[in-house]
Amino acid sequence: MKTLFLLFGFLLVVGTTGMAQNTAGSVDKAKLAASVKVEFLHAWTGYKKYCWGHDDLKPISKTCRDWYGTPVLMTPVDSLDSLYLLGFKKEADETREYIAKNLSFDKDVSVQNFEITIRLLGGLLSSYQITGDKRLLALADDLGTRLLPVFNSPTGMPYRFVNLKTGKTSDPVSNPAETGTLLIEFGTLSKLTGKPIYYERAKRALVETYKRRSPIGLVGENINVETGKWTNTDSHVSGGIDSYYEYLLKCAVLFGDADCHAMWEDSIAKVNTYLADEQTVDKGKFRGELSPIDGLWYGHADMNTGKRTSTTTGALDAFFPALLALDGDLNRARALQDSMFKMWELNHIEPEVYNYKTGKIEYPGYPLRPEIVESTFYLYHFTHDPKYLAMGQEMWNDFVKYCRTDEAYAGLKSVVTKEKTDYMHSFVFAETFKYFYLLFAPEKTLDLKQVVFNTEAHPMRKTWKN
């Protein structure tokens, strides 16, 4: 069996440029990478101790949550490629064996297609590529088949829910993220199984979403997949739309898909025209806790008129510097990352929703999100600027300080009070720990034209010819 590091190497070259020279001088990458591994194992051990065989751990009450009343092994599958990546081979092999012997999708439950696709289908595919274990590919193929009925709408855009046993679909009101964030997983499944239907259905859903953009080139927040009509015309790069843009670019990279490339080029031009918002703040007008931040932001606008409708951003939006960096737009990526990091520094953890115009935190929760760490990794990878190591070190120290529990990790009800919430999402293993580790990992080789992360940070390796 080939090891992960033969399949996925990582080139993280330390540079000494610009303003970060002094701040990054004390960053010990090896020590930080080791620390990430220790904390990952701490959280993983807590999950195994209390909730092995279940979907997620509730770390305060030390109880479990199964998404649909019956386990689909959300945390084990979502965590498996990270276990290999971080070097926990024995633990990973045992987890893989448990998944292969115990995971079944022959369940009479209605599941959310988007979440199941990015977490379970993506996790099975990436782990299959790492290990060559054909049982994982068989599980992915079975799951893909059970999810296919979601595409049987009049428009070809998927319903939000599908019953894994009966194929019955439900909830026609969806969003671009859920209609357009499927092609990396279904496309990879298609390439690995030789079944064109997976690629064709997921790509049609992406194209049909794009075709319904407004005359000025923006998409809205909610769309009815039966009628093709928008039910919410708010446009932004936050939750509900975010990964739609991500997959336009990443599918062009992973599959060499010219249609995706053209859709991305058109879309990002419109996003930069109507959603980008450069702000200069008169600090004299604000007192107390209000902290508007100078810099580049991406806000909300009406999809039809381009009129600014809201100046909110937050943890989910923090993926966008990574996407800009992947596209080669490093000037915007750097500027936006600086803004996002200042938002983090206000409370030493980023809030779910922050109003950059008023300085108000509009939703103070933090469910262990990875996006700002992801962007820090991408920017360091592409620029070699050590200031991003310094950013990462500060965020890592804050993350451990405020989110660690005696048994695992917990999200925060409020980044202001630091009160914890009783939940640990599986994405903390799939994404948050992984991106922290990659930022500090030993120098290896990573070709981002050959390896593409899905929106759940599952790495897909291009093993096919376009």
C-alpha positions as CSV (number, residue, x, y, z in Angstrom):
1,M,0.0,0.0,0.0
2,K,1.3,3.4,-0.8
3,T,1.5,5.9,2.0
4,L,-0.3,9.2,1.9
5,F,2.9,11.1,1.6
6,L,3.7,9.3,-1.7
7,L,0.3,10.4,-3.0
8,F,0.1,13.8,-1.5
9,G,3.3,15.7,-0.6
10,F,3.3,19.3,0.6
11,L,5.5,22.1,-0.4
12,L,5.5,24.7,2.3
13,V,8.5,26.9,1.7
14,V,9.5,29.4,4.4
15,G,10.2,32.9,3.0
16,T,11.3,36.1,4.7
17,T,9.4,38.9,3.1
18,G,7.7,42.1,4.0
19,M,6.2,43.1,7.3
20,A,6.1,39.6,8.7
21,Q,9.8,39.1,9.1
22,N,9.8,40.1,12.7
23,T,6.4,38.6,13.7
24,A,7.1,35.2,12.1
25,G,10.7,34.9,13.4
26,S,9.6,33.0,16.5
27,V,7.4,30.5,14.6
28,D,8.6,27.0,15.2
29,K,6.9,25.0,12.4
30,A,7.9,21.6,13.7
31,K,6.8,22.3,17.2
32,L,3.4,23.6,16.0
33,A,2.9,20.7,13.6
34,A,3.5,18.3,16.5
35,S,1.1,20.3,18.7
36,V,-1.6,20.0,16.1
37,K,-1.1,16.2,16.1
38,V,-1.3,16.0,19.9
39,E,-4.6,18.0,19.9
40,F,-6.1,16.1,17.0
41,L,-5.4,12.9,18.9
42,H,-6.9,14.4,22.1
43,A,-10.1,15.2,20.3
44,W,-10.2,11.9,18.5
45,T,-9.6,9.9,21.7
46,G,-12.5,11.8,23.3
47,Y,-14.8,10.9,20.4
48,K,-13.7,7.2,20.5
49,K,-14.1,7.0,24.3
50,Y,-17.7,8.2,24.3
51,C,-19.2,7.9,20.8
52,W,-17.4,5.2,18.8
53,G,-19.8,3.9,16.2
54,H,-21.9,7.1,16.3
55,D,-21.8,10.2,14.2
56,D,-20.7,13.0,16.5
57,L,-19.6,13.6,20.1
58,K,-21.2,16.2,22.3
59,P,-18.1,17.0,24.4
60,I,-19.7,18.8,27.4
61,S,-22.3,16.2,28.2
62,K,-20.2,13.4,26.8
63,T,-23.1,12.0,24.9
64,C,-23.6,11.3,21.2
65,R,-25.6,12.6,18.2
66,D,-26.6,10.5,15.2
67,W,-27.7,12.8,12.4
68,Y,-30.6,10.7,11.3
69,G,-31.3,8.6,14.4
70,T,-29.1,5.8,13.1
71,P,-25.4,6.1,12.6
72,V,-23.8,6.8,9.2
73,L,-20.3,7.0,10.8
74,M,-20.0,10.7,10.0
75,T,-16.9,11.4,12.2
76,P,-15.0,8.2,11.3
77,V,-15.5,8.7,7.5
78,D,-14.9,12.5,7.7
79,S,-11.7,11.9,9.7
80,L,-10.1,9.0,7.9
81,D,-7.9,10.8,5.4
82,S,-6.8,13.2,8.2
83,L,-5.7,10.3,10.3
84,Y,-3.5,9.1,7.5
85,L,-2.2,12.6,6.7
86,L,-1.2,13.3,10.2
87,G,0.6,10.0,10.5
88,F,-1.8,8.0,12.7
89,K,-1.5,5.0,10.4
90,K,-2.5,2.3,13.0
91,E,-5.5,4.3,14.2
92,A,-6.4,5.0,10.5
93,D,-6.2,1.4,9.5
94,E,-8.4,0.3,12.4
95,T,-10.9,3.0,11.6
96,R,-10.9,2.0,7.9
97,E,-11.5,-1.6,8.8
98,Y,-14.4,-0.6,11.1
99,I,-16.0,1.5,8.3
100,A,-15.6,-1.2,5.7
101,K,-17.3,-3.8,8.0
102,N,-20.0,-1.7,9.6
103,L,-21.1,1.1,7.3
104,S,-24.2,0.5,5.4
105,F,-26.3,3.0,3.4
106,D,-29.3,0.6,3.2
107,K,-31.2,2.8,5.6
108,D,-34.8,4.1,5.5
109,V,-33.7,7.7,6.3
110,S,-34.0,10.9,4.4
111,V,-30.6,12.6,4.3
112,Q,-29.4,16.0,3.2
113,N,-27.7,15.4,-0.2
114,F,-25.1,18.2,0.2
115,E,-23.8,17.3,3.6
116,I,-23.7,13.5,2.8
117,T,-21.9,14.2,-0.5
118,I,-19.2,16.5,0.9
119,R,-18.5,14.6,4.1
120,L,-19.2,10.9,3.4
121,L,-18.9,10.6,-0.4
122,G,-15.9,12.9,-0.4
123,G,-14.3,11.1,2.6
124,L,-14.7,7.6,1.1
125,L,-13.2,8.7,-2.2
126,S,-10.2,10.5,-0.8
127,S,-9.5,7.6,1.6
128,Y,-9.8,5.1,-1.3
129,Q,-7.2,7.0,-3.2
130,I,-4.9,7.0,-0.2
131,T,-5.3,3.3,0.6
132,G,-6.4,1.6,-2.5
133,D,-9.0,-0.3,-0.4
134,K,-11.7,-1.2,-3.0
135,R,-14.2,-1.6,-0.2
136,L,-14.2,2.1,0.2
137,L,-14.8,2.7,-3.5
138,A,-17.7,0.2,-3.4
139,L,-19.3,2.1,-0.5
140,A,-18.9,5.3,-2.4
141,D,-20.4,3.8,-5.5
142,D,-23.4,2.5,-3.5
143,L,-23.9,5.8,-1.9
144,G,-23.6,7.7,-5.2
145,T,-26.3,5.4,-6.7
146,R,-28.6,6.1,-3.7
147,L,-28.1,9.8,-4.0
148,L,-28.8,10.0,-7.8
149,P,-32.6,10.5,-7.5
150,V,-32.0,14.0,-6.1
151,F,-31.3,15.1,-9.7
152,N,-34.7,14.0,-11.0
153,S,-36.2,17.5,-10.8
154,P,-37.6,19.3,-13.8
155,T,-34.5,21.5,-14.0
156,G,-31.9,18.9,-13.2
157,M,-30.9,20.8,-10.0
158,P,-31.1,18.5,-7.0
159,Y,-33.7,18.3,-4.3
160,R,-32.2,18.9,-0.8
161,F,-33.2,15.6,0.7
162,V,-33.4,12.0,-0.5
163,N,-34.3,8.7,1.2
164,L,-31.4,6.3,0.9
165,K,-33.6,3.2,0.7
166,T,-36.6,4.4,-1.3
167,G,-35.1,7.2,-3.4
168,K,-37.9,9.6,-2.4
169,T,-36.9,13.2,-2.6
170,S,-38.1,16.3,-0.7
171,D,-37.6,20.0,-0.3
172,P,-37.4,21.7,-3.7
173,V,-36.3,25.1,-2.3
174,S,-32.5,24.9,-2.3
175,N,-29.5,27.2,-2.7
176,P,-26.5,27.5,-5.1
177,A,-24.2,25.8,-2.6
178,E,-26.4,22.8,-2.4
179,T,-27.1,22.6,-6.1
180,G,-23.6,23.4,-7.3
181,T,-21.3,21.8,-4.8
182,L,-21.4,18.2,-6.0
183,L,-19.2,17.9,-9.1
184,I,-15.9,17.3,-7.3
185,E,-17.3,14.3,-5.5
186,F,-19.6,12.9,-8.2
187,G,-17.0,13.7,-10.9
188,T,-14.3,11.8,-9.0
189,L,-16.6,8.9,-8.5
190,S,-17.4,8.9,-12.2
191,K,-13.7,8.9,-13.1
192,L,-12.9,6.1,-10.6
193,T,-15.8,3.8,-11.5
194,G,-16.1,4.6,-15.2
195,K,-19.7,5.5,-14.8
196,P,-20.5,8.8,-16.8
197,I,-23.9,9.3,-15.1
198,Y,-22.3,10.7,-12.0
199,Y,-20.3,13.4,-13.8
200,E,-23.2,14.2,-16.1
201,R,-25.8,14.7,-13.4
202,A,-23.7,16.8,-11.1
203,K,-22.3,19.0,-13.9
204,R,-25.8,19.6,-15.3
205,A,-26.9,20.8,-11.8
206,L,-23.9,23.2,-11.7
207,V,-24.6,24.5,-15.2
208,E,-28.3,24.9,-14.6
209,T,-27.6,27.0,-11.5
210,Y,-25.2,29.2,-13.5
211,K,-27.7,29.6,-16.3
212,R,-30.2,31.2,-13.9
213,R,-27.8,34.0,-12.9
214,S,-29.2,37.5,-13.1
215,P,-28.7,39.9,-16.0
216,I,-25.8,41.4,-14.1
217,G,-24.3,37.9,-13.5
218,L,-25.1,37.2,-9.9
219,V,-26.8,34.3,-8.2
220,G,-29.3,34.5,-5.3
221,E,-29.5,32.8,-2.0
222,N,-32.5,30.4,-2.6
223,I,-33.9,28.8,-5.7
224,N,-36.8,26.4,-6.4
225,V,-35.3,23.4,-8.3
226,E,-38.8,22.5,-9.7
227,T,-39.6,25.9,-11.2
228,G,-36.1,27.3,-11.6
229,K,-37.3,30.5,-9.9
230,W,-35.3,32.4,-7.3
231,T,-37.1,32.7,-3.9
232,N,-34.4,34.9,-2.3
233,T,-32.4,37.4,-4.4
234,D,-29.8,38.2,-1.9
235,S,-26.3,37.6,-3.4
236,H,-23.0,37.1,-1.4
237,V,-20.2,34.7,-0.9
238,S,-21.3,33.4,2.4
239,G,-23.2,30.3,3.5
240,G,-25.7,29.1,0.9
241,I,-23.7,30.3,-2.0
242,D,-20.0,30.1,-1.0
243,S,-19.0,26.6,-2.3
244,Y,-20.8,27.1,-5.6
245,Y,-18.1,29.6,-6.6
246,E,-15.4,27.3,-5.1
247,Y,-16.5,24.4,-7.3
248,L,-16.6,26.4,-10.5
249,L,-12.9,27.0,-10.1
250,K,-11.8,23.7,-8.5
251,C,-13.7,21.6,-11.1
252,A,-11.8,23.5,-13.8
253,V,-8.6,22.6,-12.1
254,L,-9.4,19.0,-11.2
255,F,-11.1,17.9,-14.4
256,G,-9.8,20.4,-16.9
257,D,-13.4,21.3,-17.6
258,A,-13.5,24.2,-19.9
259,D,-17.1,25.0,-19.2
260,C,-16.4,25.3,-15.5
261,H,-13.4,27.6,-16.3
262,A,-15.6,29.9,-18.4
263,M,-18.3,30.0,-15.8
264,W,-15.8,30.8,-13.1
265,E,-14.1,33.6,-15.1
266,D,-17.5,35.2,-15.8
267,S,-18.7,34.8,-12.2
268,I,-15.6,36.1,-10.4
269,A,-15.7,39.2,-12.5
270,K,-19.2,39.9,-11.4
271,V,-18.5,39.1,-7.8
272,N,-15.6,41.5,-7.7
273,T,-17.7,44.2,-9.4
274,Y,-20.8,44.0,-7.2
275,L,-19.9,42.3,-3.9
276,A,-16.4,43.6,-3.2
277,D,-16.5,46.5,-0.7
278,E,-13.4,48.6,0.2
279,Q,-13.8,50.4,3.4
280,T,-12.0,53.3,5.1
281,V,-13.2,53.9,8.7
282,D,-13.2,57.1,10.6
283,K,-12.2,55.8,13.9
284,G,-13.3,58.9,15.7
285,K,-16.9,58.1,15.1
286,F,-16.8,54.8,17.0
287,R,-16.4,54.1,20.7
288,G,-16.5,51.2,23.1
289,E,-16.9,47.7,21.7
290,L,-17.8,48.8,18.1
291,S,-14.8,48.0,15.8
292,P,-15.4,48.6,12.1
293,I,-12.3,47.5,10.2
294,D,-10.5,49.2,7.3
295,G,-9.8,47.1,4.2
296,L,-11.4,44.9,1.6
297,W,-14.6,43.0,2.4
298,Y,-17.2,41.2,0.3
299,G,-20.7,42.1,1.3
300,H,-24.3,41.4,0.1
301,A,-26.1,42.9,-2.8
302,D,-29.3,42.3,-4.7
303,M,-28.7,39.9,-7.5
304,N,-30.7,41.9,-10.0
305,T,-29.6,45.4,-9.3
306,G,-26.3,45.1,-7.6
307,K,-27.5,47.4,-4.8
308,R,-25.7,46.8,-1.5
309,T,-28.2,45.1,0.9
310,S,-26.0,44.2,3.8
311,T,-22.5,44.6,5.1
312,T,-22.2,41.4,7.0
313,T,-19.5,38.8,6.7
314,G,-18.1,36.1,9.0
315,A,-16.5,32.8,9.5
316,L,-17.9,31.1,6.4
317,D,-16.9,34.0,4.2
318,A,-13.2,33.5,5.3
319,F,-12.7,30.8,2.6
320,F,-12.7,33.4,-0.1
321,P,-9.0,34.5,0.2
322,A,-8.1,30.9,-0.4
323,L,-10.2,30.8,-3.6
324,L,-8.7,34.1,-4.8
325,A,-5.2,32.8,-4.1
326,L,-5.9,29.6,-6.0
327,D,-7.0,31.7,-8.9
328,G,-3.8,33.7,-8.8
329,D,-5.4,36.9,-7.6
330,L,-2.9,37.4,-4.8
331,N,-3.5,41.1,-4.3
332,R,-7.2,40.7,-3.4
333,A,-6.5,37.5,-1.5
334,R,-3.9,39.2,0.7
335,A,-6.1,42.2,1.3
336,L,-9.2,40.2,2.2
337,Q,-7.2,37.8,4.4
338,D,-5.9,40.8,6.3
339,S,-9.4,42.0,7.0
340,M,-10.6,38.5,8.1
341,F,-7.6,38.1,10.4
342,K,-8.4,41.5,12.0
343,M,-12.0,40.2,12.5
344,W,-10.5,37.2,14.3
345,E,-8.3,39.3,16.5
346,L,-11.2,41.4,17.8
347,N,-12.1,38.6,20.2
348,H,-9.3,36.1,19.4
349,I,-11.8,33.9,17.7
350,E,-13.9,34.8,14.6
351,P,-17.7,35.2,15.0
352,E,-20.2,33.5,12.7
353,V,-21.6,36.9,11.5
354,Y,-19.9,40.3,11.8
355,N,-21.0,43.6,10.4
356,Y,-17.9,45.2,9.0
357,K,-19.6,48.6,8.5
358,T,-21.0,49.0,12.1
359,G,-18.5,46.9,14.0
360,K,-21.2,44.8,15.5
361,I,-21.1,41.1,16.0
362,E,-24.5,39.9,14.7
363,Y,-24.1,36.3,15.5
364,P,-21.4,35.4,18.1
365,G,-21.2,31.7,17.7
366,Y,-18.1,29.7,16.6
367,P,-18.7,26.1,15.7
368,L,-14.9,25.3,15.2
369,R,-15.0,26.5,11.6
370,P,-11.9,26.0,9.4
371,E,-12.2,28.5,6.6
372,I,-9.8,31.2,7.8
373,V,-7.2,28.5,8.5
374,E,-7.7,27.2,5.0
375,S,-7.0,30.6,3.6
376,T,-4.0,31.1,5.7
377,F,-2.6,27.8,4.4
378,Y,-3.3,28.7,0.8
379,L,-1.7,32.2,1.1
380,Y,1.4,30.8,2.7
381,H,1.7,28.1,0.1
382,F,1.4,30.6,-2.8
383,T,3.4,33.5,-1.4
384,H,5.9,31.9,1.0
385,D,5.3,35.0,3.2
386,P,6.0,34.1,6.8
387,K,3.5,36.5,8.1
388,Y,0.9,33.8,7.4
389,L,2.8,31.5,9.7
390,A,2.5,34.1,12.4
391,M,-1.2,34.4,11.7
392,G,-1.6,30.6,11.9
393,Q,0.4,30.4,15.2
394,E,-1.8,33.1,16.8
395,M,-5.0,31.4,15.6
396,W,-3.8,28.0,16.7
397,N,-3.0,29.3,20.2
398,D,-6.4,31.0,20.5
399,F,-8.2,27.9,19.1
400,V,-6.6,25.6,21.8
401,K,-7.1,28.1,24.6
402,Y,-10.8,28.7,24.1
403,C,-12.1,25.5,22.4
404,R,-10.3,22.7,24.2
405,T,-12.2,20.6,26.8
406,D,-11.0,17.9,29.1
407,E,-12.1,15.3,26.6
408,A,-12.2,16.9,23.2
409,Y,-13.0,20.2,21.5
410,A,-16.2,22.3,21.7
411,G,-17.6,25.1,19.7
412,L,-18.4,28.4,21.3
413,K,-21.8,29.9,22.0
414,S,-20.2,33.3,22.0
415,V,-16.7,34.4,20.9
416,V,-17.2,37.3,23.3
417,T,-17.9,35.4,26.5
418,K,-16.1,32.2,25.3
419,E,-19.0,30.1,26.7
420,K,-18.8,26.7,25.1
421,T,-21.5,24.8,23.3
422,D,-22.1,21.1,23.6
423,Y,-21.1,20.0,20.1
424,M,-18.0,19.0,18.1
425,H,-18.6,18.8,14.3
426,S,-16.9,16.2,12.3
427,F,-15.4,18.9,10.2
428,V,-13.0,19.8,13.0
429,F,-11.1,16.6,12.0
430,A,-11.7,16.8,8.3
431,E,-10.8,20.4,7.9
432,T,-9.8,22.5,10.9
433,F,-7.0,20.3,12.3
434,K,-6.0,19.3,8.8
435,Y,-5.4,22.9,7.6
436,F,-3.6,23.9,10.7
437,Y,-1.3,20.8,10.2
438,L,-0.7,21.6,6.6
439,L,0.3,25.1,7.4
440,F,3.0,24.0,9.7
441,A,3.9,20.6,8.2
442,P,7.3,19.5,7.0
443,E,8.3,20.6,3.5
444,K,7.0,18.2,1.0
445,T,5.6,18.6,-2.5
446,L,2.0,19.5,-3.3
447,D,0.8,20.3,-6.8
448,L,-2.5,22.0,-6.5
449,K,-3.0,21.3,-10.1
450,Q,-3.0,17.6,-9.4
451,V,-4.6,17.6,-5.9
452,V,-7.8,19.5,-5.2
453,F,-9.6,19.7,-1.9
454,N,-13.3,19.4,-1.8
455,T,-15.2,21.9,0.4
456,E,-14.8,19.5,3.3
457,A,-11.0,19.4,2.8
458,H,-11.0,15.9,1.4
459,P,-8.1,15.7,-1.1
460,M,-8.9,14.4,-4.6
461,R,-6.0,13.3,-6.6
462,K,-6.2,13.5,-10.4
463,T,-5.3,10.0,-11.5
464,W,-7.1,10.2,-14.9
465,K,-6.5,11.9,-18.2
466,N,-8.9,14.7,-19.1
